[in-house]
Each structure stands twice: as structure tokens, then as C-alpha cells.
Amino acid sequence: MALAIAALAVSPMHAELIGNWSFDEGTGTTTADLTGNGYEAAITNGASPNAGWIAGKVGSGAYSFWGGTYAVVDEVNAFTPTADAYNGGNGGDYTVSLWMQLKADYIVTQRLLSTDDGFDTTGGWSPWLNPGGAGNSTLGQTHNSNGGYTWQPGWNASTYMDVWKQVTLTYDHTTQLRKLYVDGALEATSAAAPPLTSDGDDPFVMGAFRSNGGAFAQFYYGYMDDVAFWNSSLDDTQVAAITNLANSALNYGALQADSLFNGFGAQQPVTIDGKTWAYAPSGIDGVNGDVNDLGGGNYSINLGDGAGMVTVIPEPSTLALLAAGMLGMLVYAWRKRK
């Protein structure tokens, strides 16, 4: 298969990925924001011995959230994308993504993620699990814009108890549609009017919600890994790629996926963990979002009808030429010293 490769250029930045938390620290009471934006999350453990650092789905670690455990990014409005706020007026588009593994069913609501007002209808957003009891923890979402837009698409997390699942929610203000994806596949779609509203005090909370009075409640019972927030609406291909990259031998998380999305959009190369990925305008196998193991340490990813990104590793003949050239330079330098 012939792949067209674009010339090397400067790697793009993570312009729309606002926060990404991998929980790879393995110790301590904080988890860093990998984007470099500085949105560190402070972790508070509940009384249960089940809470704490664990092996992860993506990278080396994850976190076990158990009754009373939550993580807070205390940054007002950074994750409540109103039309004229932090996201630069893009109409309120957003994407929230995480790997989750439900560990317990209860007859109480379990909040996966939320902003301050995700509990009521005054503003913010929140994906949560219904208090359905054993075998019936179905996903719901609140998207508040001058009134509540509560959505219960019916995906039952209890069916996948003790199994890692990739969950992504997107909102596009142009179509006024929010979408739920599970393991990269579109699960459901629902209408919601833009934009989100906010009372101006909206920290981002993982594993619970914070009421206006400051108390935390509706705790999540399960594992969480590679939480990410974009102030844009990812498309079907990008969401599928997040799952496929994590499940591949590359084991890439949201930050690495976003690098590939930006490289593809700019038609520029990116370097990730020592691998250089170049833009390929055609020739990549699979359906959109597929990751291909080409052997010998090479990979490609289809990010749009055969176009995408492919790793750049010199062919053996190229390496031989480079070695010969280096040897020639050494011989020349040695002769000059004589």
C-alpha cells in the first residue's frame, strides 16, 4: 500500500483540549492536568478502603472513587462553556470523555462528572447514573441552558459491571444536538438548546457534584481514568479514534489522540512518545477512526476516508545510507586532525 507523506513541519498545540487528567501519579492527593493549562485536580478520599490509586486502562494508573471520594478542579467557568465565556465564543460546544468501570449499583444517583450547577436547572452540565438499584444504573445527562435539558438515553452501565468502558458526550450548538458514545460507537442523540448558563461559580467535579452551598453528594462507586474536556464538539471519527488508540498496543490517551487530531487538521507531523506521525492524504486502511498496526513499530490511523496520520520510521536502506554518511564524516574529521 502506497502512502503519501507530507513534509515535516512544526507540531500544533492543544488549542481546544482544555483539561486532561490521567491519574497516573499513583500516590498523593492531586492529579495533574496533562494539557499544561494548570487545572490540577485535588482528590478527597471517602472513608472506604476501596478508594485510592489503582492500575489504569490508559497509562499506568487510574483512581477508585468510592462513596465520599471526589476530585475537584477549582477553576470558575473553565468547564462551563457558555457562548461568551472561556471558549472564545464558539457557541458553547463541548466534549467530555472518560474511561469508567462501574463497581457497585445503588438506589442513589451517582455523578460521574459535573460542574457546580449540574444538579439543578440554573446552569452547567453533568453525566450521571440513575438510582435504579441492582442491574439498572442507566446513564443520564443534564445540560442546563435557561432551563433544564435532562436526557436519559437508556445506556445501562450495570450491564458492563467491572469492565472498562469509554464514555464520551458531545454538544454541537450548530445542530443543537448532544450525542452519547460508548466505546467509540454512537449510542444515542438528543436535542438541547444553546448555550449553557452559569452562575459564575462552576468548578469541575469528578465522582460527585457540589451544591451551591458547597456540600458534595451523589458519589460515584467505580474506577475512572483519562478524563478529558474539550471546548469543541468532537466528531464521530475522533471519538472512535479515542477508543481505538487506547485499545491498541500504543495505549494512547486523550492528550496523544488530540495531538493526532491537530496534526491531521493542520496537515503537519507530531511527535508522541518518541514516534513521529506524519500526515497522509490517502492510502490508510480501515474505516474512519481505525488504528492499523503495520508491523515493525509502524502504525497508521484513518482520520477521514483514507486520509490520516502514519508513523515515520526510516527504511533499512535509509538507515544504511545515514550510517554510511556518518562514517564518512568521521573519517573526514580524523584525516583533518592528522
C-alpha positions in Angstrom: 0.0 0.0 0.0 1.4 3.4 -1.0 1.1 6.2 1.4 1.6 9.8 0.5 3.5 11.6 3.3 3.5 15.3 3.9 6.8 17.2 4.6 7.8 17.7 8.2 6.8 20.9 9.9 6.2 22.3 13.4 3.8 20.4 15.7 0.5 22.1 16.6 -0.6 22.9 20.1 -3.6 21.6 22.1 -5.8 24.6 21.4 -9.2 23.0 22.2 -8.3 20.3 24.8 -8.8 22.4 28.0 -8.1 19.7 30.6 -6.9 16.1 30.8 -6.4 14.0 33.9 -4.7 10.6 33.6 -4.5 9.6 37.3 -1.0 8.2 36.6 0.6 9.6 39.8 0.0 6.5 41.9 0.4 8.5 45.1 -0.6 11.8 46.8 -3.8 13.8 46.8 -3.7 15.5 43.4 -3.7 14.6 39.7 -2.1 16.8 37.2 -3.7 18.4 34.1 -1.6 17.0 31.2 -2.5 19.8 28.8 -0.2 22.3 30.7 -3.2 24.6 31.4 -2.6 24.1 35.1 -6.0 22.7 36.1 -4.8 20.4 38.8 -7.5 18.3 40.5 -7.5 17.9 44.3 -8.6 14.5 45.5 -10.6 13.9 48.7 -11.0 10.3 49.7 -14.1 8.9 51.5 -13.8 6.6 54.4 -13.9 3.4 52.3 -10.7 1.4 52.0 -11.7 0.8 48.3 -10.9 4.4 47.4 -7.4 5.1 46.1 -4.9 4.7 43.3 -5.2 1.6 41.1 -3.8 0.2 37.8 -5.3 2.1 34.8 -6.9 1.4 31.4 -4.7 4.2 29.8 -1.2 4.7 31.0 0.0 3.4 34.4 -2.8 4.5 36.7 -6.4 5.2 37.5 -8.5 6.1 40.5 -11.0 4.2 42.5 -13.9 6.5 43.5 -15.9 5.1 46.4 -18.6 6.7 48.5 -17.4 10.1 49.7 -14.5 10.3 47.2 -14.3 13.1 44.7 -11.8 15.3 42.7 -12.2 19.0 42.2 -10.7 21.4 39.7 -11.5 24.7 41.4 -11.4 26.9 38.4 -14.5 29.1 37.9 -16.2 28.6 34.5 -13.4 27.0 32.6 -15.5 23.9 32.1 -18.9 25.5 31.7 -18.6 26.7 28.1 -21.2 29.5 27.8 -21.3 31.2 24.4 -19.3 34.3 25.5 -17.1 32.8 28.2 -13.9 30.8 28.3 -14.2 29.1 25.0 -13.9 32.3 22.9 -17.5 32.5 21.8 -17.8 29.2 19.9 -21.5 28.9 20.9 -21.0 26.6 23.8 -19.7 23.5 22.1 -18.1 20.9 24.4 -16.9 17.3 24.6 -16.4 15.4 27.8 -14.7 12.0 27.7 -13.6 9.3 30.3 -12.9 5.7 30.9 -15.2 4.3 33.6 -15.6 0.9 35.3 -18.7 0.7 37.5 -18.2 -1.3 40.7 -21.5 -1.0 42.6 -25.2 -0.4 42.0 -27.1 1.7 44.5 -30.5 3.3 44.8 -29.0 6.7 44.7 -27.8 8.8 41.8 -24.1 8.5 41.0 -22.4 11.5 39.4 -19.6 10.7 37.0 -18.7 14.3 36.4 -20.3 17.7 36.9 -20.0 21.4 37.1 -21.3 23.3 40.2 -24.8 23.7 39.0 -25.1 20.3 37.2 -27.5 19.3 40.0 -30.3 21.8 39.1 -31.5 23.8 36.1 -29.6 27.1 36.7 -26.6 26.2 34.6 -23.8 23.7 33.9 -23.8 20.1 32.8 -23.4 16.6 34.3 -23.4 13.0 33.2 -24.8 10.7 35.9 -26.1 7.2 36.6 -29.8 6.8 37.5 -30.7 5.4 41.0 -32.2 2.3 39.6 -30.8 -0.2 42.0 -29.2 -3.5 41.2 -28.8 -4.1 37.4 -30.3 -0.7 36.4 -27.7 2.1 36.6 -28.6 3.8 33.4 -26.8 6.9 32.1 -28.4 10.3 32.2 -27.2 13.8 31.4 -28.1 17.3 32.4 -27.4 20.2 30.0 -28.7 23.4 31.5 -29.4 26.5 29.4 -32.0 28.8 30.9 -33.9 25.7 32.0 -33.1 22.0 32.3 -32.5 19.7 29.4 -32.3 16.3 31.2 -31.7 13.4 29.0 -31.8 9.7 29.8 -30.6 7.8 26.7 -31.0 4.4 28.3 -27.5 3.0 28.2 -27.2 0.6 31.1 -23.8 0.8 32.8 -24.8 -2.1 35.0 -24.6 -4.5 32.1 -20.9 -3.8 32.0 -20.1 -4.0 35.7 -16.3 -4.5 36.3 -15.5 -3.8 32.7 -13.7 -0.7 31.4 -16.0 1.4 29.1 -15.1 4.5 27.2 -17.9 7.1 27.5 -18.0 10.4 25.5 -20.6 13.1 25.4 -20.5 15.9 22.8 -22.6 19.0 22.2 -22.8 21.0 19.0 -24.5 24.3 19.2 -25.0 24.5 15.4 -27.1 21.3 15.2 -28.3 21.8 18.8 -27.6 18.1 19.3 -25.8 16.2 22.1 -24.5 12.7 21.5 -23.6 9.8 23.7 -20.8 7.4 22.5 -19.8 4.2 24.2 -16.6 2.5 23.2 -16.4 4.9 20.2 -19.8 4.0 18.8 -22.8 6.4 18.7 -25.3 5.2 21.3 -27.9 8.0 21.3 -28.7 11.6 20.2 -30.9 14.3 21.8 -31.7 17.9 21.2 -30.8 20.7 23.7 -30.9 24.4 23.1 -27.7 26.5 23.4 -25.9 28.0 25.2 -25.1 26.7 28.7 -25.8 29.1 31.5 -23.7 29.6 34.6 -23.9 31.5 37.9 -20.2 32.3 37.7 -19.1 29.7 40.3 -18.7 26.4 38.5 -15.8 24.2 39.5 -15.3 20.9 37.7 -16.0 17.9 39.9 -15.2 14.2 39.2 -17.1 11.5 41.1 -19.7 13.7 42.7 -21.4 17.1 42.4 -21.1 20.2 44.5 -24.2 22.1 45.6 -24.4 25.8 45.7 -24.0 25.5 49.5 -20.6 23.8 49.0 -21.5 20.3 50.0 -20.6 17.3 47.9 -23.1 14.5 47.3 -24.2 11.7 44.9 -20.9 10.0 44.9 -19.7 7.6 42.2 -18.8 4.0 43.0 -16.2 2.8 40.5 -13.0 3.4 38.7 -12.2 6.4 36.5 -9.3 7.1 34.1 -8.2 9.6 31.4 -10.9 12.2 31.9 -10.8 14.9 29.3 -12.7 18.1 28.4 -12.6 19.9 25.0 -14.3 23.3 24.3 -15.3 21.9 20.9 -17.6 19.1 19.7 -15.5 16.1 18.5 -16.9 14.3 15.5 -17.7 10.5 15.1 -14.3 9.7 13.7 -12.4 11.4 16.5 -14.5 9.7 19.2 -13.9 6.3 17.6 -10.2 7.0 17.4 -10.0 7.8 21.2 -11.2 4.2 22.0 -9.2 2.5 19.3 -5.9 4.3 20.2 -6.3 3.3 23.9 -7.2 -0.3 23.0 -4.2 -0.6 20.6 -0.7 -1.5 21.6 0.1 2.2 21.6 -2.3 2.7 24.6 -2.7 6.4 23.8 -4.8 8.6 26.0 -6.8 11.7 25.2 -3.7 14.0 25.1 -2.0 11.9 22.4 -5.2 11.5 20.5 -5.7 15.2 20.5 -2.1 15.6 19.1 -3.0 13.4 16.2 -6.3 15.3 15.6 -4.4 18.6 15.5 -1.6 17.2 13.3 -4.3 15.9 10.9 -6.2 19.1 10.8 -3.0 21.2 10.2 -1.5 18.5 7.9 1.6 18.7 10.0 3.6 16.0 11.8 3.5 15.4 15.5 5.9 13.5 17.8 4.4 11.4 20.5 6.5 9.3 22.9 9.4 9.2 20.5 7.3 8.3 17.4 6.9 10.8 14.6 3.5 10.8 12.9 3.2 12.4 9.5 0.1 13.5 7.6 -1.0 11.1 4.9 -3.6 12.5 2.4 -4.6 9.0 1.3 -3.9 5.3 1.4 -4.7 4.4 5.0 -6.8 1.2 5.5 -9.9 0.7 7.6 -13.0 2.7 8.4 -12.7 6.2 10.0 -11.2 6.0 13.4 -9.4 2.7 12.8 -5.8 2.2 14.1 -3.7 -0.1 12.0 -0.6 -2.0 13.3 1.7 -2.0 10.2 4.4 -4.1 11.9 7.9 -3.2 12.8 6.8 -0.5 15.2 4.8 1.4 12.5 1.1 2.4 12.9 -1.4 4.4 10.9 -4.8 5.9 11.9 -7.6 6.6 9.5 -9.0 10.1 10.4 -11.1 10.7 7.3 -11.9 8.4 4.3 -8.3 7.0 3.9 -6.5 10.2 5.0 -4.9 10.3 8.4 -1.6 10.0 10.2 1.2 7.4 9.9 4.4 6.9 11.9 7.6 7.7 10.2 10.4 5.2 10.7 13.3 5.1 8.2 13.5 2.1 5.9 16.6 -0.1 6.4 18.1 1.2 3.2 17.7 4.8 4.5 19.4 3.8 7.8 22.3 2.3 5.9 22.8 5.5 3.9 22.7 7.5 7.1 25.2 5.2 8.7 27.5 5.4 5.7 27.2 9.2 5.7 28.1 9.4 9.4 31.1 7.1 8.9 32.3 9.3 6.0 32.1 12.4 8.2 34.1 10.7 11.0 36.8 9.6 8.6 37.0 13.1 7.1 37.3 14.6 10.6 40.0 12.1 11.5 42.0 13.0 8.4 41.7 16.7 9.1 43.3 16.2 12.5 46.4 14.5 11.1 
